[in-house]
Amino acid sequence: MNNKKIDELLELYNLPTDELIEISSKITKENFSGEVELCSIISAKTGLCPENCKYCSQSVHSKTNIETHPLLTLDEVLKAAKEAKANGAKCFGPVTSGRFPNNEEFEKILEMTEAISGIDGLKACGSYGIILDEDKIKKLKNAGMQRYNHNLNSAKSYYKNICTSHAYADRVKTNILMKENGIDLCCGGIIGMGETRRQRVEMALEIAELNPVSVPMNFLTPIEGTPFENYLDKIDEEEILKTIAIFRIALPKQIIRYAGGRAARFSKENQRLGMIAGVNALMVCNYLTTTGIGLEDDYKMVESLEMSIAK
């Protein structure tokens, strides 16, 4: 890890918020045209995950009351993909709980991937957990997988505080194998889980080393029944804004995407400021086990900023 770069970003963190946003906004304008990429996901398999990630309502180690279901059918996923495209999404990805689907599920996922990739103008994405089997990755690529989401979620130095049932290195390796096999990376993290500013900077730089195309920024929504249910005060809106600006400075050429948590943790005005600071993509409609923001509201926000939806 480049300690000099960490120190530089921490110095910037101490600037007044408006000055920091001015710096990050300039970087965004230098590297992007003002188009906003929309993506959509569907929880294709929900709950009963054996991992012990402390933020997650789908873990069997949590005591939540979410509705669980097995892998959706091809028709259900395809219907959702077509609706996503009609709503303006350029990317669509099923998401499954757990480390990785079993062999029977994997064959169905290949069918889903092929069907989604066959929809003109829609990128086939997906998020199916840790995959260290390169043969399976090649099969996903051959089926039409264009972008794979696998977040680091935190800095390496903080990871033991959020999960102990798998290694941080396995998350990194999954991303590396995807990239080596020609699949674009969608790799980000979760902000507000008790990490320090330094650890947020570390995470941004660790993500930068992987050089993903897209970086989803999630903001922890504490869910009753999870170990982090009382973590609402771990980050405030101004700190979220500053973190978005720091991520843009650390990741000048990456698409930065609003993902889970913005509806619950971020006012409409600060969502606008976050886009000025560097966000140029939106995950639209609902997320996994939480509700998103209405599509009409997102379109209005983009229009109010004199930005445009990427076609």
SERO-4910 file (N, C-alpha, C, O; in steps of 0.05 Angstrom, whole numbers):
BEGIN
 pado doro    nc1    nc2    nc3   cac1   cac2   cac3    cc1    cc2    cc3    oc1    oc2    oc3
  Met    A     17    -24      0      0      0      0     18     25      0     37     27     15
  Asn    A     10     44    -17     26     69    -20     19     88      3     -2    102      1
  Asn    A     35     89     24     30    106     47     29    136     40     14    151     52
  Lys    A     45    144     20     45    172     12     18    180      0      8    201      6
  Lys    A      8    162    -17    -18    167    -29    -40    167     -8    -58    184     -9
  Ile    A    -39    149     11    -58    149     33    -57    176     48    -78    187     54
  Asp    A    -33    185     55    -31    210     70    -41    234     54    -54    252     65
  Glu    A    -37    234     27    -47    255     10    -78    256     10    -90    278     13
  Leu    A    -90    233      8   -119    232      8   -131    239     36   -152    251     37
  Leu    A   -117    231     57   -127    238     84   -125    269     88   -142    280    102
  Glu    A   -104    281     76   -102    310     78   -126    323     64   -138    342     74
  Leu    A   -133    313     41   -156    324     26   -182    320     42   -200    337     41
  Tyr    A   -184    298     56   -208    292     72   -213    315     92   -236    320     99
  Asn    A   -192    328    101   -195    349    121   -204    376    110   -209    394    125
  Leu    A   -205    378     83   -214    403     71   -244    407     77   -259    388     82
  Pro    A   -253    432     77   -282    437     78   -296    422     55   -285    418     34
  Thr    A   -320    413     60   -334    395     41   -337    408     14   -333    395     -6
  Asp    A   -344    434     13   -348    447    -13   -322    449    -29   -322    446    -53
  Glu    A   -299    453    -15   -274    454    -29   -266    426    -40   -255    424    -62
  Leu    A   -271    406    -24   -265    378    -33   -282    371    -57   -272    358    -76
  Ile    A   -307    378    -56   -325    371    -79   -317    386   -104   -319    376   -126
  Glu    A   -307    411   -100   -298    426   -124   -274    411   -137   -273    411   -162
  Ile    A   -256    400   -122   -234    385   -133   -243    360   -147   -235    354   -170
  Ser    A   -261    345   -134   -269    319   -146   -288    324   -170   -287    308   -189
  Ser    A   -304    345   -169   -321    351   -191   -305    358   -216   -313    350   -238
  Lys    A   -283    372   -213   -266    379   -236   -255    353   -248   -253    351   -273
  Ile    A   -247    334   -231   -236    309   -241   -257    293   -257   -252    282   -278
  Thr    A   -282    294   -247   -304    280   -261   -308    292   -288   -311    278   -308
  Lys    A   -309    319   -290   -314    332   -315   -292    328   -335   -296    327   -359
  Glu    A   -267    325   -325   -244    320   -343   -246    292   -355   -234    288   -377
  Asn    A   -259    273   -342   -258    245   -351   -284    234   -362   -285    213   -374
  Phe    A   -306    249   -358   -332    239   -366   -349    261   -379   -344    284   -375
  Ser    A   -368    252   -396   -383    270   -412   -408    281   -399   -421    299   -410
  Gly    A   -416    271   -376   -441    280   -363   -463    260   -366   -486    266   -358
  Glu    A   -457    237   -379   -478    216   -381   -478    199   -355   -458    195   -342
  Val    A   -502    190   -348   -506    174   -324   -515    146   -333   -536    143   -346
  Glu    A   -500    126   -325   -506     98   -331   -525     87   -311   -521     89   -287
  Leu    A   -547     75   -320   -566     61   -303   -562     31   -303   -556     20   -324
  Cys    A   -564     19   -280   -563    -11   -279   -585    -20   -261   -596     -5   -245
  Ser    A   -592    -45   -263   -613    -57   -246   -605    -85   -239   -591    -99   -254
  Ile    A   -614    -94   -215   -608   -121   -206   -634   -135   -197   -654   -122   -194
  Ile    A   -632   -161   -194   -654   -176   -182   -642   -197   -163   -622   -210   -170
  Ser    A   -655   -200   -140   -646   -220   -121   -656   -247   -131   -679   -255   -126
  Ala    A   -639   -261   -146   -647   -286   -159   -648   -310   -140   -661   -330   -145
  Lys    A   -635   -307   -117   -636   -327    -96   -631   -312    -70   -610   -299    -67
  Thr    A   -650   -314    -51   -649   -296    -28   -648   -312     -2   -663   -331      2
  Gly    A   -629   -305     15   -627   -315     42   -612   -341     46   -602   -353     26
  Leu    A   -611   -350     71   -598   -376     79   -569   -377     71   -559   -398     65
  Cys    A   -556   -354     71   -527   -353     64   -510   -363     88   -515   -353    110
  Pro    A   -492   -381     84   -476   -392    107   -454   -373    116   -442   -377    137
  Glu    A   -448   -352    101   -427   -333    109   -436   -316    132   -460   -313    137
  Asn    A   -418   -304    147   -425   -289    171   -420   -259    169   -413   -247    189
  Cys    A   -423   -248    145   -420   -219    142   -439   -204    160   -463   -208    159
  Lys    A   -429   -187    177   -444   -175    198   -465   -154    189   -484   -148    204
  Tyr    A   -462   -144    165   -481   -124    154   -505   -137    141   -524   -123    135
  Cys    A   -504   -163    136   -523   -175    116   -547   -189    129   -544   -205    148
  Ser    A   -570   -182    120   -595   -194    130   -599   -222    119   -617   -236    129
  Gln    A   -584   -230     98   -588   -256     86   -571   -278     99   -574   -302     92
  Ser    A   -554   -271    118   -537   -290    131   -554   -307    151   -571   -297    165
  Val    A   -548   -333    152   -562   -350    172   -553   -343    200   -566   -352    219
  His    A   -532   -328    203   -522   -320    229   -537   -296    240   -534   -289    263
  Ser    A   -553   -283    223   -569   -260    231   -597   -270    239   -605   -292    232
  Lys    A   -612   -253    253   -639   -260    263   -659   -241    250   -673   -227    264
  Thr    A   -660   -241    224   -678   -224    209   -703   -240    200   -703   -264    201
  Asn    A   -723   -225    190   -747   -238    181   -752   -234    151   -774   -232    142
  Ile    A   -730   -234    136   -733   -231    107   -745   -256     95   -743   -278    106
  Glu    A   -758   -252     72   -769   -275     57   -747   -288     41   -734   -274     25
  Thr    A   -743   -313     44   -723   -328     29   -736   -342      6   -760   -349      7
  His    A   -721   -347    -15   -731   -363    -38   -708   -376    -53   -686   -365    -53
  Pro    A   -713   -398    -65   -692   -411    -82   -688   -396   -108   -700   -375   -112
  Leu    A   -670   -406   -125   -664   -393   -150   -689   -389   -167   -705   -407   -171
  Leu    A   -692   -364   -176   -715   -358   -194   -713   -374   -220   -692   -384   -227
  Thr    A   -736   -375   -234   -736   -388   -260   -725   -370   -281   -722   -345   -277
  Leu    A   -717   -381   -304   -707   -366   -326   -728   -345   -335   -721   -322   -341
  Asp    A   -753   -353   -336   -774   -334   -345   -777   -310   -326   -781   -288   -336
  Glu    A   -774   -315   -300   -776   -293   -281   -753   -273   -284   -758   -249   -283
  Val    A   -730   -284   -288   -706   -266   -291   -707   -251   -317   -701   -228   -319
  Leu    A   -715   -265   -338   -717   -252   -365   -737   -230   -365   -733   -209   -378
  Lys    A   -760   -234   -352   -781   -214   -350   -769   -189   -336   -774   -166   -346
  Ala    A   -755   -193   -314   -743   -170   -300   -722   -156   -317   -720   -132   -315
  Ala    A   -707   -171   -332   -686   -159   -349   -699   -141   -370   -689   -119   -375
  Lys    A   -721   -150   -382   -734   -134   -403   -746   -109   -391   -746    -88   -403
  Glu    A   -757   -111   -366   -767    -88   -353   -745    -68   -346   -748    -44   -349
  Ala    A   -722    -78   -339   -699    -61   -333   -691    -45   -358   -685    -21   -356
  Lys    A   -689    -59   -380   -682    -45   -405   -703    -23   -412   -696     -1   -420
  Ala    A   -728    -30   -408   -750    -10   -414   -747     14   -396   -756     36   -404
  Asn    A   -736     10   -372   -732     33   -353   -707     48   -359   -701     68   -345
  Gly    A   -691     40   -379   -667     55   -386   -641     43   -377   -620     55   -381
  Ala    A   -642     20   -364   -618      7   -354   -601     -3   -377   -611    -13   -397
  Lys    A   -574      1   -375   -555    -10   -394   -544    -37   -385   -534    -52   -401
  Cys    A   -547    -43   -359   -536    -67   -348   -557    -80   -330   -572    -66   -316
  Phe    A   -557   -106   -330   -576   -121   -313   -562   -145   -302   -549   -160   -317
  Gly    A   -565   -150   -275   -551   -172   -263   -567   -186   -242   -575   -174   -222
  Pro    A   -572   -212   -245   -582   -228   -223   -561   -230   -201   -537   -230   -206
  Val    A   -570   -232   -176   -553   -234   -153   -562   -258   -136   -586   -261   -131
  Thr    A   -544   -275   -128   -551   -298   -111   -537   -296    -84   -514   -287    -83
  Ser    A   -550   -305    -63   -538   -306    -37   -520   -331    -35   -524   -350    -50
  Gly    A   -501   -329    -17   -483   -353    -13   -456   -349    -26   -451   -330    -41
  Arg    A   -439   -368    -21   -412   -368    -32   -412   -371    -62   -400   -355    -76
  Phe    A   -425   -392    -72   -427   -396   -101   -448   -417   -105   -451   -437    -90
  Pro    A   -465   -414   -126   -486   -434   -132   -475   -462   -136   -452   -466   -145
  Asn    A   -491   -482   -129   -483   -510   -135   -484   -515   -165   -493   -498   -180
  Asn    A   -476   -539   -173   -473   -545   -201   -500   -543   -216   -501   -533   -239
  Glu    A   -522   -552   -204   -548   -550   -217   -556   -521   -220   -566   -514   -242
  Glu    A   -552   -505   -200   -558   -476   -202   -540   -463   -222   -549   -445   -237
  Phe    A   -515   -471   -223   -497   -458   -242   -505   -462   -271   -503   -443   -287
  Glu    A   -515   -485   -278   -525   -490   -305   -548   -472   -311   -551   -462   -334
  Lys    A   -566   -467   -292   -588   -449   -296   -578   -420   -299   -589   -404   -314
  Ile    A   -557   -413   -284   -546   -386   -286   -533   -382   -313   -535   -360   -324
  Leu    A   -521   -402   -324   -510   -399   -351   -533   -394   -371   -529   -378   -389
  Glu    A   -556   -407   -368   -579   -402   -385   -589   -373   -382   -595   -360   -402
  Met    A   -590   -364   -357   -598   -336   -352   -579   -317   -365   -588   -297   -378
  Thr    A   -553   -322   -362   -533   -304   -373   -536   -302   -404   -535   -280   -415
  Glu    A   -539   -325   -416   -542   -326   -445   -567   -311   -454   -567   -297   -474
  Ala    A   -589   -314   -439   -614   -301   -447   -612   -271   -443   -621   -256   -460
  Ile    A   -600   -262   -421   -597   -233   -417   -579   -221   -438   -584   -199   -448
  Ser    A   -557   -235   -445   -538   -224   -465   -551   -222   -492   -542   -208   -510
  Gly    A   -573   -237   -496   -587   -237   -522   -606   -213   -525   -618   -209   -546
  Ile    A   -610   -198   -504   -627   -174   -505   -611   -151   -516   -591   -142   -503
  Asp    A   -618   -141   -539   -602   -120   -552   -600    -95   -534   -620    -85   -524
  Gly    A   -575    -86   -531   -571    -61   -516   -568    -64   -486   -566    -45   -471
  Leu    A   -569    -89   -476   -567    -94   -447   -543   -111   -441   -540   -133   -452
  Lys    A   -526   -102   -423   -503   -117   -415   -511   -139   -395   -527   -134   -377
  Ala    A   -501   -163   -399   -506   -185   -381   -486   -183   -358   -462   -186   -361
  Cys    A   -497   -177   -334   -480   -176   -310   -488   -198   -291   -506   -214   -297
  Gly    A   -476   -199   -268   -484   -219   -248   -467   -217   -223   -445   -206   -224
  Ser    A   -477   -228   -202   -462   -228   -176   -469   -254   -162   -490   -257   -151
  Tyr    A   -450   -274   -164   -456   -301   -154   -435   -310   -133   -431   -333   -129
  Gly    A   -423   -290   -119   -406   -297    -97   -377   -302   -106   -368   -295   -128
  Ile    A   -362   -314    -88   -334   -320    -92   -332   -343   -112   -343   -365   -108
  Ile    A   -317   -339   -134   -312   -360   -154   -282   -362   -158   -269   -344   -168
  Leu    A   -271   -385   -151   -243   -390   -154   -238   -412   -175   -215   -420   -179
  Asp    A   -259   -422   -187   -258   -443   -207   -257   -429   -235   -277   -419   -244
  Glu    A   -233   -429   -247   -230   -415   -272   -246   -427   -295   -254   -413   -313
  Asp    A   -252   -453   -294   -268   -466   -314   -296   -454   -314   -308   -449   -335
  Lys    A   -307   -450   -290   -334   -438   -288   -334   -409   -298   -353   -400   -311
  Ile    A   -313   -394   -292   -311   -367   -302   -311   -366   -332   -323   -349   -345
  Lys    A   -296   -384   -344   -295   -386   -374   -323   -392   -385   -331   -381   -405
  Lys    A   -338   -409   -371   -365   -416   -380   -383   -391   -378   -400   -387   -396
  Leu    A   -380   -376   -357   -396   -351   -355   -389   -332   -378   -407   -320   -390
  Lys    A   -363   -329   -383   -355   -312   -405   -367   -321   -432   -377   -306   -447
  Asn    A   -365   -347   -437   -375   -358   -462   -406   -356   -464   -417   -355   -486
  Ala    A   -419   -355   -441   -448   -352   -441   -457   -323   -446   -480   -317   -451
  Gly    A   -437   -304   -445   -443   -276   -451   -440   -257   -428   -447   -234   -430
  Met    A   -429   -267   -405   -424   -249   -383   -405   -227   -390   -383   -232   -399
  Gln    A   -414   -202   -387   -397   -179   -394   -385   -165   -369   -363   -153   -371
  Arg    A   -400   -165   -347   -391   -151   -324   -399   -167   -299   -421   -176   -296
  Tyr    A   -379   -171   -281   -384   -187   -256   -381   -169   -232   -361   -154   -230
  Asn    A   -401   -169   -214   -399   -154   -190   -389   -171   -167   -401   -191   -160
  His    A   -367   -162   -155   -358   -175   -130   -343   -154   -114   -320   -147   -120
  Asn    A   -357   -143    -94   -346   -121    -78   -325   -130    -58   -326   -152    -48
  Leu    A   -305   -113    -53   -286   -118    -32   -300   -113     -5   -293   -125     16
  Asn    A   -319    -95     -5   -335    -87     19   -321    -70     39   -333    -52     51
  Ser    A   -296    -76     45   -281    -59     63   -251    -61     56   -244    -75     38
  Ala    A   -235    -45     70   -206    -48     67   -197    -75     79   -210    -86     96
  Lys    A   -175    -85     69   -164   -110     79   -159   -108    109   -164   -127    124
  Ser    A   -150    -85    119   -144    -81    147   -168    -82    165   -165    -86    189
  Tyr    A   -192    -79    154   -216    -78    170   -234   -103    166   -253   -107    180
  Tyr    A   -226   -120    147   -244   -141    138   -251   -161    161   -273   -171    162
  Lys    A   -232   -166    178   -237   -185    200   -259   -176    219   -271   -192    233
  Asn    A   -265   -150    218   -286   -139    235   -314   -142    223   -334   -138    237
  Ile    A   -316   -150    198   -342   -153    186   -348   -182    177   -371   -189    174
  Cys    A   -327   -198    173   -332   -225    164   -307   -243    171   -284   -235    167
  Thr    A   -313   -267    180   -291   -286    186   -295   -313    172   -279   -331    175
  Ser    A   -318   -316    158   -323   -342    146   -310   -346    118   -311   -368    108
  His    A   -299   -326    107   -282   -328     83   -261   -307     84   -262   -288     99
  Ala    A   -241   -310     67   -218   -293     67   -221   -269     48   -233   -272     27
  Tyr    A   -211   -246     57   -211   -222     39   -196   -229     13   -204   -220     -8
  Ala    A   -175   -245     16   -159   -252     -8   -176   -267    -29   -170   -264    -53
  Asp    A   -196   -282    -20   -213   -296    -40   -230   -276    -56   -236   -281    -79
  Arg    A   -238   -254    -43   -252   -233    -58   -234   -221    -79   -242   -217   -102
  Val    A   -210   -214    -71   -191   -203    -90   -186   -222   -113   -186   -214   -136
  Lys    A   -181   -248   -106   -175   -268   -127   -198   -272   -146   -193   -275   -170
  Thr    A   -222   -271   -136   -245   -274   -154   -245   -252   -175   -249   -257   -199
  Asn    A   -240   -227   -166   -239   -204   -185   -216   -207   -205   -219   -202   -229
  Ile    A   -193   -216   -196   -170   -220   -213   -176   -241   -235   -170   -237   -258
  Leu    A   -188   -263   -227   -194   -284   -246   -215   -275   -266   -213   -282   -290
  Met    A   -234   -260   -258   -254   -250   -277   -240   -233   -298   -245   -236   -322
  Lys    A   -224   -215   -289   -210   -197   -307   -191   -212   -326   -190   -205   -350
  Glu    A   -177   -232   -315   -159   -247   -332   -174   -263   -354   -162   -270   -374
  Asn    A   -199   -268   -349   -215   -282   -369   -234   -264   -385   -253   -274   -397
  Gly    A   -228   -239   -385   -241   -220   -403   -268   -210   -394   -283   -199   -410
  Ile    A   -274   -212   -369   -299   -202   -358   -293   -176   -343   -276   -175   -326
  Asp    A   -308   -155   -349   -304   -129   -336   -312   -131   -306   -329   -147   -299
  Leu    A   -299   -115   -290   -304   -116   -261   -322    -94   -252   -320    -71   -261
  Cys    A   -341   -101   -234   -357    -82   -220   -350    -87   -190   -359   -107   -179
  Cys    A   -334    -70   -178   -323    -76   -152   -322    -51   -135   -309    -32   -141
  Gly    A   -337    -52   -113   -338    -29    -95   -337    -37    -66   -324    -56    -58
  Gly    A   -353    -23    -50   -353    -29    -21   -376    -17     -7   -394     -5    -19
  Ile    A   -376    -19     20   -396     -9     38   -384     11     56   -363      6     69
  Ile    A   -396     34     59   -386     56     76   -404     57    101   -428     55     99
  Gly    A   -391     61    124   -407     66    148   -409     42    166   -427     40    182
  Met    A   -389     23    165   -390     -1    182   -371      1    205   -363    -19    217
  Gly    A   -364     26    213   -346     30    235   -317     33    228   -299     35    245
  Glu    A   -311     34    202   -284     37    192   -274     65    196   -290     84    199
  Thr    A   -248     69    197   -237     96    199   -235    109    172   -238     96    151
  Arg    A   -229    135    171   -224    148    146   -201    135    131   -202    130    107
  Arg    A   -180    129    146   -157    116    133   -165     90    120   -155     84     98
  Gln    A   -182     74    133   -190     49    121   -208     53     96   -208     36     78
  Arg    A   -223     75     96   -238     81     71   -219     88     49   -223     79     26
  Val    A   -198    103     55   -178    110     35   -164     84     25   -160     80      2
  Glu    A   -157     67     44   -144     42     37   -162     26     18   -152     15     -2
  Met    A   -188     24     24   -206      9      7   -207     21    -21   -206      7    -41
  Ala    A   -209     48    -23   -210     61    -49   -185     54    -65   -187     48    -89
  Leu    A   -162     54    -53   -137     48    -67   -134     18    -73   -123     11    -94
  Glu    A   -145      0    -56   -145    -28    -62   -163    -34    -86   -157    -52   -102
  Ile    A   -186    -20    -87   -204    -23   -110   -189    -13   -135   -191    -25   -157
  Ala    A   -176     10   -133   -161     21   -156   -141      2   -167   -137      1   -191
  Glu    A   -128    -13   -150   -108    -33   -159   -121    -54   -178   -107    -64   -196
  Leu    A   -146    -60   -173   -160    -80   -190   -170    -67   -216   -176    -82   -235
  Asn    A   -171    -41   -217   -179    -26   -241   -206    -35   -252   -207    -44   -276
  Pro    A   -227    -34   -236   -253    -42   -246   -265    -21   -265   -255      2   -266
  Val    A   -285    -29   -280   -300    -10   -297   -319      7   -280   -322     31   -283
  Ser    A   -332     -7   -261   -353      5   -245   -347      1   -215   -338    -20   -207
  Val    A   -352     22   -199   -348     21   -170   -374     28   -156   -380     52   -152
  Pro    A   -389      8   -147   -413     14   -131   -406     23   -103   -390     10    -89
  Met    A   -418     45    -95   -415     55    -67   -441     50    -52   -462     61    -58
  Asn    A   -439     32    -32   -462     26    -15   -458     40     12   -435     42     22
  Phe    A   -480     48     24   -479     61     50   -495     43     69   -518     37     65
  Leu    A   -482     35     91   -494     15    109   -522     24    118   -525     46    129
  Thr    A   -541      7    113   -568     11    125   -570    -10    147   -574    -33    142
  Pro    A   -568     -1    172   -569    -21    194   -596    -35    194   -617    -22    196
  Ile    A   -596    -62    193   -620    -78    192   -624    -93    219   -605   -106    228
  Glu    A   -647    -90    230   -653   -104    255   -648   -134    253   -658   -146    234
  Gly    A   -634   -144    272   -628   -173    272   -600   -180    262   -592   -203    264
  Thr    A   -586   -160    251   -558   -164    243   -540   -153    265   -549   -136    280
  Pro    A   -515   -162    266   -496   -151    286   -492   -121    284   -483   -109    303
  Phe    A   -497   -110    260   -493    -81    256   -519    -65    259   -521    -43    248
  Glu    A   -539    -76    272   -565    -63    273   -565    -36    286   -582    -19    281
  Asn    A   -545    -31    303   -543     -5    318   -521     13    307   -511     30    321
  Tyr    A   -514      9    282   -492     24    270   -500     49    255   -486     59    238
  Leu    A   -524     60    261   -534     83    246   -516    107    249   -514    124    231
  Asp    A   -503    110    272   -488    134    278   -458    132    270   -442    149    277
  Lys    A   -451    111    254   -423    107    247   -414    126    225   -390    130    221
  Ile    A   -433    138    211   -426    157    190   -449    176    185   -473    168    186
  Asp    A   -444    202    181   -465    221    175   -464    230    146   -446    221    131
  Glu    A   -483    246    138   -485    253    109   -462    269     99   -453    265     76
  Glu    A   -451    287    115   -428    302    106   -404    284    101   -389    287     82
  Glu    A   -400    264    119   -378    246    116   -382    228     91   -363    221     78
  Ile    A   -407    221     85   -412    206     61   -404    223     36   -392    213     18
  Leu    A   -412    248     37   -405    266     14   -375    268     11   -365    266    -12
  Lys    A   -361    271     33   -331    273     31   -320    247     20   -300    247      5
  Thr    A   -331    225     29   -321    199     20   -325    195    -10   -308    184    -24
  Ile    A   -348    203    -20   -353    202    -49   -331    218    -64   -320    209    -84
  Ala    A   -326    242    -54   -306    259    -67   -278    245    -66   -263    246    -86
  Ile    A   -271    233    -44   -245    220    -41   -244    196    -60   -223    191    -73
  Phe    A   -266    181    -63   -266    158    -81   -262    168   -110   -248    156   -126
  Arg    A   -275    191   -117   -271    201   -144   -242    209   -149   -231    204   -171
  Ile    A   -229    221   -129   -201    229   -132   -183    205   -135   -164    205   -150
  Ala    A   -189    184   -119   -173    159   -120   -179    142   -144   -162    127   -153
  Leu    A   -203    146   -156   -212    130   -179   -222    148   -201   -246    149   -207
  Pro    A   -203    163   -214   -211    185   -232   -225    175   -257   -241    190   -269
  Lys    A   -220    151   -266   -231    142   -292   -252    120   -289   -262    109   -309
  Gln    A   -259    113   -265   -279     92   -260   -307    104   -258   -311    126   -249
  Ile    A   -326     89   -268   -354     96   -263   -360     92   -233   -355     70   -223
  Ile    A   -370    112   -220   -377    110   -192   -407    109   -190   -421    127   -200
  Arg    A   -418     89   -176   -446     83   -177   -459     85   -150   -450     73   -130
  Tyr    A   -481    100   -148   -498     98   -124   -510     70   -123   -523     62   -142
  Ala    A   -506     56   -101   -518     29    -99   -535     29    -73   -550     48    -69
  Gly    A   -534      8    -57   -552      6    -35   -547     26    -13   -524     34     -8
  Gly    A   -569     35      0   -567     52     23   -572     81     19   -577     96     38
  Arg    A   -572     91     -6   -574    120    -10   -602    130     -3   -606    152      6
  Ala    A   -623    113     -8   -650    121     -1   -654    125     29   -667    143     38
  Ala    A   -641    108     45   -644    109     74   -625    128     87   -632    138    109
  Arg    A   -602    132     76   -580    146     90   -574    174     79   -558    188     91
  Phe    A   -587    182     57   -577    205     43   -601    222     33   -618    212     19
  Ser    A   -602    248     41   -624    265     32   -622    270      2   -601    265    -10
  Lys    A   -644    278    -10   -645    283    -39   -624    305    -46   -611    302    -67
  Glu    A   -622    325    -30   -603    347    -37   -574    336    -36   -558    343    -53
  Asn    A   -568    320    -16   -541    309    -15   -536    288    -36   -513    284    -44
  Gln    A   -557    274    -45   -553    256    -68   -545    272    -92   -527    263   -108
  Arg    A   -557    296    -96   -549    313   -119   -520    322   -116   -505    322   -135
  Leu    A   -513    330    -91   -485    339    -87   -465    316    -91   -443    320   -101
  Gly    A   -474    292    -84   -457    269    -89   -451    264   -118   -429    256   -126
  Met    A   -471    270   -135   -467    267   -164   -449    289   -174   -433    285   -193
  Ile    A   -452    313   -163   -433    334   -171   -405    327   -163   -386    333   -177
  Ala    A   -403    314   -140   -376    306   -129   -363    284   -145   -339    282   -146
  Gly    A   -379    267   -159   -366    245   -174   -383    221   -182   -374    205   -198
  Val    A   -407    218   -171   -424    196   -178   -434    200   -206   -445    221   -212
  Asn    A   -431    180   -223   -442    182   -251   -456    157   -260   -456    150   -284
  Ala    A   -467    142   -241   -483    118   -248   -502    113   -225   -496    119   -202
  Leu    A   -524    101   -231   -545     95   -211   -554     66   -213   -559     56   -235
  Met    A   -556     53   -191   -571     29   -190   -600     37   -185   -606     50   -165
  Val    A   -618     29   -203   -645     40   -202   -665     18   -193   -660     -6   -194
  Cys    A   -687     28   -182   -709     12   -171   -699     -2   -146   -683      9   -131
  Asn    A   -708    -27   -141   -702    -39   -115   -675    -53   -115   -663    -58   -136
  Tyr    A   -665    -60    -91   -639    -72    -88   -643   -102    -81   -657   -116    -96
  Leu    A   -631   -112    -60   -634   -140    -54   -656   -144    -34   -677   -156    -40
  Thr    A   -652   -135     -9   -674   -138     11   -683   -111     21   -697   -109     41
  Thr    A   -675    -89      8   -684    -62     15   -695    -48    -10   -690    -56    -32
  Thr    A   -712    -28     -4   -726    -14    -26   -709      9    -36   -696     23    -20
  Gly    A   -709     13    -62   -694     35    -74   -711     60    -77   -732     63    -65
  Ile    A   -702     78    -94   -715    103   -100   -731    100   -126   -723     86   -144
  Gly    A   -754    114   -127   -770    112   -151   -756    121   -176   -740    140   -175
  Leu    A   -761    108   -198   -747    114   -223   -751    142   -232   -733    156   -241
  Glu    A   -776    152   -228   -782    179   -236   -766    200   -221   -756    220   -232
  Asp    A   -762    195   -195   -745    213   -179   -716    213   -189   -704    235   -189
  Asp    A   -706    190   -196   -678    189   -206   -676    204   -232   -656    219   -236
  Tyr    A   -695    201   -250   -694    215   -276   -695    245   -271   -681    261   -284
  Lys    A   -712    254   -252   -714    283   -246   -688    293   -235   -679    316   -241
  Met    A   -675    278   -218   -649    286   -206   -628    290   -228   -614    310   -229
  Val    A   -627    271   -246   -607    272   -268   -613    297   -286   -595    311   -293
  Glu    A   -638    301   -292   -646    324   -308   -639    351   -294   -630    370   -307
  Ser    A   -644    352   -268   -639    377   -253   -610    384   -253   -603    408   -249
  Leu    A   -592    364   -256   -563    369   -257   -553    374   -285   -529    376   -289
  Glu    A   -571    375   -304   -564    379   -333   -546    357   -342   -528    361   -359
  Met    A   -551    333   -332   -537    309   -341   -557    293   -358   -580    300   -360
  Ser    A   -548    272   -370   -566    256   -387   -562    226   -381   -541    217   -372
  Ile    A   -583    211   -387   -582    182   -384   -567    170   -407   -573    175   -430
  Ala    A   -547    153   -401   -532    140   -422   -550    121   -438   -565    106   -426
  Lys    A   -548    123   -464   -564    105   -482   -549     80   -489   -560     63   -504
***
